[in-house]
Amino acid sequence: MPALAETPTQPEPELDFEVREGLNINRFVRDGQVAAHLVLRSGTDPRVLVAFPAGNSGVGLWFSHLTQAANWEVNGKPQPVVLADAKGRLLYGISILARISAPELTFVHAVLSNVRVLRDYQALGTVPAGITAEPVTNGRTVTWARDRIDGAAGYRLTLEVIDGAVQGGRINAGKDGRIGLRIIGASGETPLAPLVSRSLLSETADADAAARNALAFLSYREKLLAGSWRFNTYFGRDTLMSVRLLMPALTPEAVDAGLGAVLRRLSNRGEVAHEEDIGELSILDHLRSDKSMSDAPVFNYNMVDGDYMLAPVASAWLLEDARGRQQVVAFLSDDDGRHGEPSIRTGDDLVSNLRLVLNSASAFARDPRVSHLIRLKPGQLAGDWRDSGDGLGGGRYPYDVNAVLVPAALEATGRFYASGLLAPYLNEGDRVLFSRASDMAKVWRERVPGLFDVRVPRATAAEAIMAYSASVAVPARPALTALSPGDVRFHAVALDASGSPVPIMNSDEGFALLFGDPDVESLDRVVGALIRPFPAGLMTDVGMVVANPVFCAPDVQARFSRNAYHGTVVWSWQQALFAAGLERQLRRKDVPGRVRAHLREAQKVLWSAIQASHNMINSELWSWSHSGGRYRIAPFGVAGADVDESNAAQLWSTVYLAVRPPAKAR
């Protein structure tokens, strides 16, 4: 194996920042063609991992369980490096010095591949056949390296022992009881082109440096990445919601990049791609499906919410924003090269999605019954942002999709049709269908929300709150005090296969506030439900939980715990969605003073919770504990019962660059 040819691209990387969260030290570096995220995990199960936006690739090394927790520390600044592999091909990565307070580290397994493969190893302990890399020891240096499975430039992880000694499959500490390492991780996947600050954020963006750094690391001309380290690639829903909430703070170039990435990845039917498999993961997909070594991206169209999110987001940008008509015409007429077909224009792509919206919504508009709602795709347990197996509590018809996103998409389609901008892309049959969009939207707006109504008599609700509070060890009194005299009412998170509501209180009303105009009575009621103290509502001292199973059976409550990915946990972007929705509703002219005052109070409560968790605001999600009469933040992924770990940089958690507190609260 050739010696490492370490070449710093420049002394100071253009982007270099650190996030400490739970057991993880996260160090992000981007410079020229290098973009890398180092994760050092402390505790009794230490780990070294470097993830790269290029090809959504990564290298990771897991060590044996320790009897005592050990802590990592980073020494000095990381350096971007360019390495030559055995065939002279370039690998792009970072070099960094680190120390850990452990008497020894024993190698368990190194995984060098696509990040999805690393995630699967972390969760399941399995690795696809044919992609393992064995360690090669040369004095005080241990290296794992391999080509990509198709023979292309691959991956490398090197540990150079500065303090300590290599002995067999382990590293022993030096005299001071610590191990010092130079860690070098690199990938040969094709680098992405970053959207640098001047082409990313407008002058109106908030000055928060942490959010700016996270967004910068995740933003590229080819696409916006969902989150790092676990989702360093395109996700359709994440892109659309982030673009919508960030829109006031983004440059036109950045919005076009985000929307363009979604439109280029549409299926031939107009479906929005949920996720893409790229790099080595796409090769593994092709080997299973057609026995080829193709690295052509493989798109996942399993979700349904993105299909109905595209139209209202595109409408907000192309019709409601202050862009000139000439710019919109140019955007729509641009050849996007989707599926290798350069004759397809962006406008053709958009129309294919709007056509899908109209066709799928027609049945309910003609005959409004549950069976004509939008349901999860066959064989899928999820279809919206609550995309874990239990996220909808077994529901098949998601509330956010049916009650909010479908009518919003129909309304947006009607506006597009009326604007005349789509005329070059419509056929004669389309014109008849598109002319019905606004009427169809009215049926969906009026008839769907009531199907999801849940009513719980006050006495029954109080009994449930007391029992559930005791089971999760939180006080019941604040929740009971907040109950109004009448029934507790809210919208179910979903309907089950029979059309019955799944009675999980949820944060998805934020979609209704951002994408709809609920009648005044409904507006007052849904806002009240969200800001009531948990478990009568969703609000805690450290944020708004995204689900509350207080009125469910005990087995469902157990699946929606504070250790569950979509359980009684706080997702940063869901709070931003609620905040943006409240601001939008307050701009309405038909909201009476009493309700307006209630919305203002809801803003105050929400922003107090957001600001109390400001140190976590750019993270994906967090959990909580309760002691001393208060809720306290618990980083997700620290507790042994947590199903996964949170991303330290999450695209839709950076939206506070545009979603800001009311002026009096700043």
N, C-alpha and C positions, 0 to 999 in steps of 0.2 A: 504494500500500500504506500503511495507517495506521501511525502511529508506535506503537512498543511501549508498552503500558500496564503497566509492570512494578510489581507490587504484592506486596511481601514479606508472607507470611501472619503471620510473627512473627519477631523478631530471632534467636531460637535455635530451630532445628528440634527436634522431639521425638526424632528419630533422625538422627544424623549421624556416620558413621564411615568410615574409609579402610582399604583393603587394598592393599598393594603386592605384586604377584606377577609375577615375570618382567619382561616389558617393559611391563606394564600398571599404571597407577595407577587404582584403583577407588574412587570416592567415592559412598557411599550416603546418600540423604536421604529422610526421610519426615516429613511434617508435615500434619496435617489431610487434605485431599483430594489432596495432592501426594505421590507416591512415585516416585523417580527414581534411576537408577544411571548415573553418568558413568564412562566408560572412556576414558582418555587413553593411547594406545599409543605408546611411544617406539621408538627404533631407526631403521633406514633406510627403513621403510615406516610413517610416522606415520598416526594415525587419531584422530578424535574421534567418540565415540558416546554417546548417552544412551538408555537403555532404561527403559521404564515398565511396571509390572505392569498398569496400566489397558489393557485390550485387547491385552496382550502387544505393545505398540507400541514404536517406536523411531525415532530420527533419527541418521544417521551421515554422516560426510564422510571420504573417503579422499583422501590426497595422493600426489603423485608420489614415486617412489623417490629417496632421497637418496644421495649418494656417501659421506657420513659420517653415522654414527648421531647422532641428536638426542634430547635428553631433555626431557620435560615436567616442570614443577613447578606445583603449585597454590598460589595466593596468597590467603590468607584463607579464610573460611568460605563455603560455598555458601549461596545464599538460595533458599528455595521461592518461586515466583512464579506469579501468575495473569495470563494475557494475554488480551486480546480480539482475535479474528480480524477479518477485514474485514466480517463480518456481525454482529459483536458477540457471538459465541459464545465461551465460555470455554475456554481451553487451560491445562493445568496442567503446570508444569515447574520447572526450576531455572536459576539464573544463577550463574556462577562465574568468577573471574579465574584465568587460567593463562598460563604463559610456556613457550616452547620455544626451545632453543638451536640454531636453524637459520637460515641466511642468507635462505632463502625457502621458502615453502610454495606449491606449485602444485596447484590443485584438479583432481582426477581425476573424482570422481563423488560426488554426495550422494544418499542413499537415505532416504526418509521413508515408513514404512509399518509393517507388522507385523514383529516381530523375526525371524520365519522368513524374510521377504524379505531382511532385512539379512544373516542368516546365509548364505543362498544366494548373495548377492552376494559376501560375504567368501570363500566356498569356490569358487564357479563363475564369478564375474564377470558374472552375468546378472541382469536385472530384468524383471518382467512388463511388458508393454506398457501404456501409459496411466497409469503412476503416477510418471513422472519429474517432477522439479521443477527449474526453471532458476534460477540465482542472480540476485538483484536487488541492485545496488550503489547505495548512497546515501551518498556521501562515504566515510567510513571504516568503513561497515557493509555487510556482505554477508548477505543473508537468502535462505534457501530455504524456501518455504512452499507447502502445497497442501491442498485439501480431501480428505477421504476419497473414494474412488472413487464412492461413492453420494451424494456431496454433503454428507455430515455433517461436523461439525467435524473437522479433520484434524491437521496436524503443522507444526511450525516449528523451524528451526534458524537461529540468528543468530550471526555472528561480528562483534563490534565491535573494531576494531583500536585498542588502547591505545598500543602501541609498535610502530612500523613503518608501512607504507603499503600500500594496495591499488592494484594495477596490473594491469588486465585480469583474467585468471583466476588471479592469484597474489597472495600477500602477501609483501612484502619486509621484512627485519628493520630494526630501528632502528639507531642508531649503535653500540650495545653488542653488535651481532651477534645479538640475540635478538628474538623476536616476542612481544608481549604482547597477549592477547585477553580480552575478556569473552565467554564462551560461554553462550548461552541456548538451551535445548532444551525443547520443550513438546509435549504431545499433547492432543487433544480427546476421547479415549476416556473412557468412564465410569469414574470412580475406584472402587476397591474399598474395603471397610470393614475396617480393620486389626484384628487381635486384639491389643490393647494388653497390656502386661506382666501386669497383674493378671488378665486373662482368658486368658493364654497359658501361663504357667509356674507350677508349684506351689512350695511352700517347699523341696521336696527337690531341686530342680534345682541343678546345679553353678553356681558363681558366675562361670565363664569369660565375660568381657564380650564377647569376639569372637564366641563361639558364640551368646550371647544376642542380640547385634545382628543377626547373619546370620539367625537364626530369626525374629526380629521383623520384619525386612524382607520375609520370604517368607511370612508368616502372615496370612491374611485370613478373615473370616467366610464368604465365598463358597467358599474353597478354600485349600489350601496350594500354593505355587509350587515347582516343582522346583529352579530355580537361576537365578542371574542372572550375566551378562546374557543367556545364550543360551536359557534355558528358563523365561522369566518367566510360566509358566502352569501349569495342572493337568497332571500325569502320574500315572496311576493307580498303577503299581507304586511310584513314588517316594513317593507319599503313604502307601500301605499300609505299606511297610517303615519309613518314618520314624515313622509313628504307633506301630507296634509297638515299635520300639527306644526311642522317646522316652516311651512311655506312663507310666513311673513318674515322669516329671518334668513332664508336661502336666496342665493343669486338665481336668476333665470337659468343659467348654465347648470346649476346643481339640480333644480327641479326637473329640467329637461332630461338630465342624466338618469334620475330616479324613475320618472315615468317611462322614458325610453327603454330602460332595462326591463320593465314589466311588459310593455307592449311587444318587445322583440321575443319574449319567451311565451307568448300566448300559444295555446294549442290551435290546431286547424279549426276547431269549433269555437274558438274565442275564449276558452277557459284561461284563467290566470294561473300561471305556474306557482305552486306553493314553495317548492324547493328545487335546487338543481344538484345533481351529482356530477362532479367534475374531477379532473385529474385521475389519480389511480382508482378512485371509487367508481368513476364511470367505466373504466376498463373492466373492473370486477363485475359491474352490471352487465356489460356486453358479453363477457365470457359466459355468464349464466344464461343470457337470453339468446345470443346468436353465435356463440363460440368465437367471436372475433376479438381482436386486440384494439378495437377502436377506442379513442378517448373522446369521442363526441359527447357533449353533455347529455345527460338523461334527466328529463324534467318530470316532476311529480305533480299530478293534478288531482290529488286526493281531497283537497279542501274545497269548500263551497263559498266561504265568505269573501275571498278575494275576487271572485267572479262579479260580485255586486258592490264591491268597494271601489273598483276602478272608475266607474262612471262618475260618481259624485266627486271623487278626488280630481279627475281630469276636468270636470266641469268647473270646480273651484279655481283651477289654474287657467284654463283656456277661455272660460266665459266670464267668470266673476272677477278675476284679477285685472289690473289695469294694463294688460298687454294690448298692444295694437292688433287690429284684425289682420294686418299684413304678416305680423310675426306668427300668429296662430295658423294662418293659411300655410306659411312656410313650414311650420312644425308638422302639420298634418300631411303635407305633400312630399315630405322627405322619404327617400327609399331607406328602409331600415335593415334590409338584408336578412330578415328573419328566415330561419331554416335554410339558409344558403340561397334564398330566392330574392335577388336585389330588386325585382319588379314590384314587390309588395311595399306599399306606402304605409306610413304611420296611420293615416286616415283609414286605410283598409283594415288595419289591425283593430283600431278603435271600433269601427262599425261591426266587425265580427264579434266583438264582445257585447256590444249593445244589442245585436241580433240575438245572441244567446240569452241575455237578460229578458228580452221581450218574449221570446218563445217559451222560456221556462216559467214565466209569470202569467202567461195567458190563461192557463187552466183555472187558476184561482180567481182571476178577474172575471171569468165567465161563470164560475160555479164556486163560490167561496166556502170551501170546507177543508178540514184538516188534511185530508189525503192529497190535496192539491198544493199544499205548502212545499217549500224547499226542504228536503230531508238530506241526511247524510248519505253519501254514496254507499252502494252495497259493499258490505264487508268492512266498512270503516267505523271505528269507535269515536272519531272526532271529525269535525268539519269546519270549526271556527278557531279563534285564537286559543280557546281552552282545549288544546290539542294533545292532552295526555289521555290515557285510557279512561279515567274517571272524571274528566273535566266537566262533562255534561250530566253526570249522575245517571248515565244510562239513557239519556234523552236522544231522540232522533231528529227533532225539528228545533234547531237553535233559535232562541228569542232574538238575538242581535241580527241574525240573517233575515229572518222573516218579518219581524215587526219594524225593523229600521232600515237595513241595508237594501233590501229588495225595493221598497217604495222609494228610497232615496235614489237608487239607480234608475228607476222608471222616470222619476221627475227630472233627473239629469238628462236622460235620453230625450225627453220631451223638449227640454231647453235647447239641446244640441240640434234637434230637428227644426225647431222654430228659428234658430239662428241662421240657417242656410249653409253653415260651414260644411255640412256633411254631404251636400248635394253631389259633388263629384264622385262619391264613393257608394252611393245608393243605387240599387236597381229598382225596377218598377214595383216589384213585390215588396221591397223594403219600405217604400213610401207609404203604402197602405198600413203596414204593420207599425211603422214608427209614428204615424199620425195618431195612433191609439194610446201612446205611452202615458200621456197625462191622465187620461180617463182611467187607465189601469192602475196608476199610482194612487188615485183617490180611493179605489176599492180596497187596495192593500192597506192604506193608512187607516181607513175607517173600520175594517173588519178583522184585522189580524191581532192587534194588541189585546183585545178582550179574550181571545182564546188562551192567553197566557196568564190571565188574572188568577191570583191566589188570595183568598180571604181566610183569615184565622180569627175567630172570636177572641176578644180581649182576654177573657178568663183563661181560655185554652192557651193563648200565647204566653201569658204570665207564667202558667205552670210549666210550659216547655222551656221558657227562659231560665227559670230557677233550676230545673233539672240539668239543662245543658251547661249552665254556668258552673254548677258543682262538678260536672264531669271534666271540664277543661280548666278548672281552678282559677276562675276570674269572678269578680264580684257581680252579683245580679242587680244590686240596688240601682246603679245609674241607668241600666237598661230598663228596668221596671218603671222608674220615674219618668222616663222619656216616652212611655206609651201614651197614646191619646185614648180618649174614652171609647171610641168605636173599634171596629174590626181592624186588625193589622192587614194591610193590603200591599202587595208587590207583584211584580211580574216574575214568573218562573224562569229559570235559566234555560229551560227547553220543555218540549212536550215529548212524552214517551211514544212508543210505537202505536199505542192505542189512542193517542191524542190527549192523554191526561197530563196536566202540568207536573213537572218535577219541582217540588217546592223548596228550591234553594234560592235564598236571597242573594243577589249578585250585583256586581258593579257595572253591568252592561247597559244600564240606563244612560251611561255617559255617551254611548253611541246615539241614543235618541235625542239627547240635548245638542249634540254637535251636528247631526244630520237630519233632524226633524224639527217640527214645531208642535209639540204636544199641546192639547187644549189646556187652559189655565188650571183647571182642577187636577188633571193628571200631572201636570208639571209640578204643582205644589206637593202632591202626594209622593211622587217618585223621589224628589229631592229630599223630602223629609225622611223617607226610608233609608236613604244612603247615609245621612249624617247622624242618625240616631246612634247612641253608644252601642257597641258590640256587647252582647249578642242580640239586642233588639234590632240593631241595624248593622252597619259595616265599619263604623269609625272607632279607632283606637288612638292612643297617644302617639303612636309611631306610624300612623298611616291608615288608609282605608283598605280593609281586607277585600279580596275579590270574590269571596264566596262565604256564605253563612248558612250551615245546614241545620240551624236550630229547630226547624219544624219538620225535620226528616227522621226516619227510623234510625236507631243506634248504629246499625251496620253502615248506613250511608254517612252518618256523622263521623264514623271512624275513618272512612276513606277520604274525608274532606278535613283532615287535621292540619295543624300548622307545620307538619312535615311533608305535606303533599304539594306537588308542583302547582296545582290550581286549587288548593284548599284554602284554609283561613290564613292566607299569607298576603303580603302587600306587593303588588307589581307597580313599579314607579310610573310607567306610562299610563296605566289605568287612572291614576290620580290626575295626571296631566289631561287626559281625555275629559274627565269630569270637570276640571277647571276650565278648559277651553269651551266646553258645552255650557257651563254656567255663564261665562262671559258672553257667549252668543245669545243665550236666552234673555239676558239683561238688555240687549240691544233692541229687543222687540218693543213695539209701541203699544201692544194690546195687553201687556201684563199689568194688572192693577197694583196699587201701592202696597197692599197687604202681602201679596205674593212676591212682589219685588223685594220687600224687606226680608222675607224668608230666604230668597235667593242670596241676598247680601250676607245674611247670617251664615248660610251654607258656605259661601266663599271664605268667610272668616275662619270657620271651623276647619275647612279643608286645608287652607294655606297654613294654618297653625300646625297641622299634622305634617304637611310637606316640609315645612321649615325645620320641624323637630327631627326629621330624618335626612337632613340635607347632605350629610356625609355619605349617604348611600344612594343619592338621587340618580346617579348615572349607572347604577347597577341594575341587573335584570329584575330581581325580586329579593325580598327578605322576609324572615319570619319574626317571631317575638317570644318573649317570656313575660311573666307577670310576677312582680315581687315588690314589697314595700308600698303597695297601693298604686303601682304604676306599671304600664306596659314598657318593655325595654326591647330594643332592636336585637335580633339574633341573626347574624348573617346566614343565609340559606346555604346548606352544604356542610356546615360545621357539625351539627348534631348527627350522631350515628344513624338516627332514624330518617334523616332527610333523604329523599329519593335521588337527589342529584345535587350539583353545586351551581351557583349562580354565575353568570358572566360578569366580569368586572367592568366591561364596556359594552353597553347595549344600545343599539341604534335608536330605538324609540324611547329610551330613557334620556336622550339628549335633547328632547323636545322643549325642555324648559328654556332653551335659548330663545324660543319664540313665545311659549306659554308662560306668562309672567303674572305675578300677583297684582291685585288691584293697586292703583297708584298710592292709596293711603297706607297700604301694608308694606310698601317698599322701603 
